[in-house]
Amino acid sequence: MRFAGRLETLQERQFRLLWAAQAVSAFGDGLFPIALAFAVVELTGSAGDLGIVFAAVLVPRAVLVLAGGVWADRLPRQRVMLAADLLRCATEVAAAVVLVSQSAGIVTLVVLAALYGAGDAFFAPAITGLVPQTVPPSRLQQANALLGVTRSAAFLAGPAVAGVLVATAGPGWAFAGDAATFAVSACFLARIRVPRIARPPRARFTHELHAGWREVRSRRWVMIGIGFFAVWNLSIGPLFVLGPFVAARSLGGASSWGAIVTCAGVGSLIGAAVALRWRPRRPLATGFLLFGLCALEPALLAKPFAVGVVAAAAALGFGAAACANAVWLTTLQERIPPGAISRVSAYDWLGSIVFQPAGYVLVGPLVATLGTRSTLLLCAAAIAAASVGAASLGAVRAVRRVEEDPMEETGFPRPQTRISPEAAKAAGSYRR
């Protein structure tokens, strides 16, 4: 099938609006990490401070993501996402103002980063559940992959623009650009109209939260996946903290790190495009092994190798991760009931981020004890070991693509029975 045939999901108006919102927002996502990293570098030049600021984004995500999952299963998901976009827009405007006016301090950045993370906590579970309401079930992975392709394509321009803005005008203007993308995204989200899905009567918050946990616990492969992403995200943190400092000291500065991040975006674009067509027979086992290729970049950065070599490793690793992510999202959405998918996704996100703040905060002590090189090598070894270990487990290898395995391991029917007639008419899917 030609690539154009994989763009048929854009014929669905509601998915098209969601896609447009994510395309614009993804450009801003490319600005944010570069702007944040070099804002801290300019203010204090401390790797420990940068780790704390990154952790400030993640701690509210970890604390609030389960609440985000419950509310995304209770309310229209596009409204939850709209509110999250408006909150993040406001925090980026505030960051731009204090940086441009040269009144920023680390404490201010920590507070704004925490508010930004709170918005993420409600947005992420909601979008995982919204995509299946916007496209037909048969195009689930196609929708996930197309969103990944679009985000990766938009992300390519972000680091390059951020590098120019940081070098010429300062990181505050990069934050201003990110704020504008959230405003445009909110305009698209406000226009989305999808049929309501069948939901059980609203119960107490704790009861709904526990019901989501039962959905997770009844599927061993979900539990394994959550554990894997916890280890993976803990281990990848030192790369994001130490990368800018290694680039600044040994590889030529912000432009070199921007080039490496841009190549990671190119790889992500290619990897997501591969997922438009490729559906592995054992999606989870294959996906976990693909995530393991991200170990290459920190291993090479530890020396460090030349910018081109590190950039190639970043492209391969994050390309593999983008493909694997589309596969993981599709596997979740195919097997979890639509009225519970946001709560299950929230537990998934919690596993992904709960230890990552520790990964950031521990960078300073690890570097002081082991040195930068050994810290990066430890990061690479942990990623590789977790990937191989998870992929080798029987419950993971037993999960096959839907057309080959018509019944879940729990014995419940596959997703055709999970979508209400109203939703099936309008159709569809997404995730991370």
N, C-alpha and C positions, 0 to 999 in steps of 0.2 A: 504494500500500500504506500502511495506517495505521501510525502510530508504534508501536503495540502489537505489530504484526507483526514489528517489528525487534527485539523483546525475546525472540524465541524461543530465542536462544542460551543464555538463562538456564535453559532446561529441561535442559541438559546439566549434570549434577552437578559434574563436575570443573571445567568452566568457571565454574560458579556459585561454587565455592570460591575460584578464582583471582580472580574479579570482586570477591568480598567482601573478600579480602585487600587488593586494590588500592584499593578504595573507602575502607577505613579508613586505609591508609597515605597516600593522597592528601591527606587532611585534615592529617596531620602535615607533608606536603610544603608545604602552605600556611603552616604556622607557621614552618618553618625559615628561609627567606630573610629574613623580617622580623626574627625573633629574632636571627639572626647579624648582620645589618646594624646594628641598633641596639645590640647588645652592643658592637660595635667603636666605634660613634659615642659611646657612654657612656664607654668605656675611654680612647680617645685622640682621637676626633673627626677622625681622619686618613683621607682618601680613599685614600692610599697603603697604609695598614695594612689597610683593608677589601679593597683589591685583592689584597693578599698572602694574606689569610685565604681569600678566594674561590679564589685560585689553589691554595691548599693542599688544597682539596677536589678540584680538577681534575687536579693533577699525578699522584696515585696512580691515578686513573681512566685517564689516558693510559698510564702505565707498566704497569699490571696488566690492562688490559681484554683484551689478546690472550690472556693466560693464562686469563682468565675465559672467553673463548670456547672455548678448547680443552677446559677442564674441563667446561663446560656441554654439549659434544658427547660427552664421555666418560662422565659420570655422569648419574643422574636429575636433570633440571633443577630440579624442585621442591626437592630437597635442597640444591642449590647456592644457590637463592634463600633457603631457610630459614636457612642459615648466614650469609648476607649480612645478613638482617634482624636476627639476633641480635647480630651485630657492631655494626651501626648503633644498635641499641637501647642497647647498653652505652656507646657513645660519647656518646649524647645524655643518658643518665643522668649520666655524668661531667661533661658541660658544665653541666647543671642544678645539680649540687652545687657546682662551683667558682664559678658565677655567683651563686647564692643566698647562699653563704657569703662572698662578696666576696673570694675568694682567686684570682680569675682574672687572668691576664695575657695579652698577645697571643701569647706563645710557647705557652702552654697551649692557647689556641684554635686555633692553627695545627696543633699535634699532633693534637688531637681532630678537626679538620676533615680532616686527612690520613687518619686511620683511617676516618672516615665515607666518604671518597672511595674507599678500598680496598674497602669493602663494595659500593659502587655498581658498581665495575669487574667484579665477579663476577655481580651481580644482572642488569644490563642485557642482556648477551648471552643469559643463561639464559631470561629471560621472552620474548624474541623467538622462541626456539625452542619454548617450552612451549605457547604458545597454539595452534599448529597441531595439537597432540596432544589438545586438549580440545573442539574444535568441528568440524563437517563442513567440508570445503574450500569448499563453496558459500557458507558464512557467514563467510568469512575477513575481508572488509572490515567486515562487520557486527560481528564480534567486536572488531576493532581500534577501530572507531568507538564501540562501546558502552563499552569500557574508557576511551576518551578522554572520552566524555560523563560517565562516572562520576567520573573523576579531576577533570575540570573542575568538576563540581557540588560535590564535596567540597572542592576548592580554594577555592571562593568563601567558605566559612565560615572557612577557615584564616587568611587575612590580617586579616579583621575581628577574630577572636578574638585573634590575635597582637598587633594594635594595642592592644586593650584590656588584655591581659596586660602588654605592655611599658609602657604608660602607668600602670598601677595597681600592678603587682607586680614588674615588671622582666623582662628577656628570659630569665632562668633558668627561670621557670615555663613559658614557651613551649617551651623545650627539653624540659622534663619531660613536657609533653603530647605532643610528637613521639615521645619514647621509648615512651610508652604505646601509641601507634598501631603502632609496629614490633612490640611484643609481641603485640598482637592479630592483626596480619597474620601473624606466625609461627605462631600457633595454627591459622589457616585453611590455610596452606601445608602444615603437617604432616599434614593430612588428605587431601591430593590423591594420587590413585592413577591413573596413566595407563599404558597398554601401552608396553612398550619398543619403540623404533623400531629398524629395521635399521641397524647401524653396522659399518663395516669393523673388522677386528682392530686392537687398540690398537697404535700404533707409537710411535716416539720423539716427544717433544714437538715438536721442530723439524720433523720430517716432517709431523706433523698440522697444524702452523701453516702450513707451506708449501702443503699441500694446500688449506687454506682460502684462501690467497692466489691459488692457481690458479683457484678458483671466482670470485673477484673479478675477476681479470685477464681472464678469458674473456668478460666482459660489459662492454663499453665504457660502457654507461649507468650501471653500478654505480661505475666509476671516476670518472665525471663527477659522480655524486651525492656521493661521498665528498669530492671536491675542493670542491664547492659548499658542503657543510655545514661544511667546514673554514673557508672564508672567512666564511660566515654567522655561525658561532659566535665567531670572532675579532672580528667587527664588532659583534656584539650585546653583548659584554662591557661596554663603557663605559656602556651604558644602565643595567645593573644596579648598577654601582658609583656612577655619578654621580646616578642618579635619587633615592636617599634624601637626598643632600646638597642637590640643587636643591630638593627638597620642603621640607627643613628650613629652608633659607635664604630661599626665595621663595614657597612655596606653602602654608605653614601647618604644616609638620612631619609627624610620623609618620602622623597620621590621613589627611592628603592623599595620601601615598604609598600607604598602605593602601587608600584608595579607588581609586587608579589601578590597583594590582595586582588589586583585586577586580573592576574592570571588565574587565581583561584575562582574568580567570577566566570572567566572563560571556560574553565573546566566544569563548573557547575552548569553552565548553559549547555554544554555538550552532553553532560551526564543526564540532565533532565530531558533533553531531546531524545536520547537513547531510550528512556523510559516511556516515550510516546508509543513505541512499537514493541519493545522487548518486555515480555512477561515471563520471568524465570519459573521453571517447574517447581522449585522449592524456594519461594520468595523470601522467607525469613532467613534461612541458612545462607543463601546467596547474598542477601542484603547485609547481614552482619559482617561477612567477609569483606564486602566492598567498603563498609565503614572503616575497616582496619587499615586501609590504604592511607588514611589520614596520618598514620604514624610516620610516614616518610618525611613530611615537612619539618617537624621538630627535630628529627634525627639529623637531617642535613643542616639545619640552622644551627645546631650545636657546635659545628666546627668553627665558623660557618663556611659552607661552600659558596661559590659564586652566586650572584643574584639570579642568573639565568637557571641554574640548577635548582635552587630553592623554589623559584617560580614554577618550574616544570613539575616539581613534586607537589606544590600547592594545587596546580591544575588537575593533576591525576587524583590526588586524594579527595578534594572537594567535588570533583566531577563524579567520582564513585559514590560519594556520600549523597549527592543530589539524586542520582539514580536510585540508590537504596532507600532514600527518604520517601520518594513517590511510591515505591513498592510497599514500604511499611504503612504509609497512610492508607493505601488502597486495601491492604489486608485488614486493618482495623475497621474501616468503613464498611467493608463487605460482611463483616462478622458480628458487629455490635448493633443492637437495636437502635433505631434513629432517635427514640426518646431518651436514650442513655448515652449516646456517643460523646456528648460534650463532657459529661462527668468522667467517663472512661479516659477521654483525651486529657482531662485535667490531671488525673492520676499519672498518665503517661508523661505529661509536661512536668509534673512534680518530680518524677523520677529523673527527668532530664536535667533539671536545674537545681535540685535541692542541695547537691554537693558542689555545684560549680562555684558558688561564692567562696567556699572553703578553698577550692583550687586557686582562686585569685588571691585571697588573703594570705594563703600559705606560700605564695611565690617569694615574698620577701624573706621569711625565715629559711626557706629551702635554698635560695640563692646564697644567703649568708653562711649556711652550713655546708652545702654541696658545691656551690658555684653555679653559674649560668649554664655551662655545658652539661654538667651532670643532671641538672634539673630538667633540661630539655630531653636528654636521653631517657630519663626515668619516665617522662611523659609519653615518649614514643613507645617504650616497652609496655606500659600499662594499656595503651590503646590496642596494640597488636595482640596481647594476651587475652584481653576481654573479647575481642572479635573472634578469635579462633575458638575460645572456650564456649561462647554462646552458640556459635554455628555448629558445634559438634554435638549439642544436646539432642536427645531423641524427640522431645516435644517440639523443638524448633524444626528439625528435619522432617517431621511428620506433616507439617503444614504445607499443602500443595496449592497451586493456583486453582481457582474455583471450578473451572470447567472439568478438572480432573478429579475433584474431591467434593461431590455434591452435598456432603453432610459435615458439619463441624465436629470437632473432637468431643464436644459436649452433647452431640446428637440433635441439635436444633437445626432447622432448615436454614439454608443460605439466604442471602439478602433479599431475594425476590419476595419473601414473606414479611420482610421488615419494613417495607415502604407502603404507606397508605395509598389508596387509589388516587386521592387528590394530588399527593406528592408525585406519584408516578406519571401523572399527566404532564406536570411541569418539569419533572425529573431531577436528578442527581448527585455530585461529590467533590472533596478536598482534604488536605492536612498540612503539616509542618512546612 
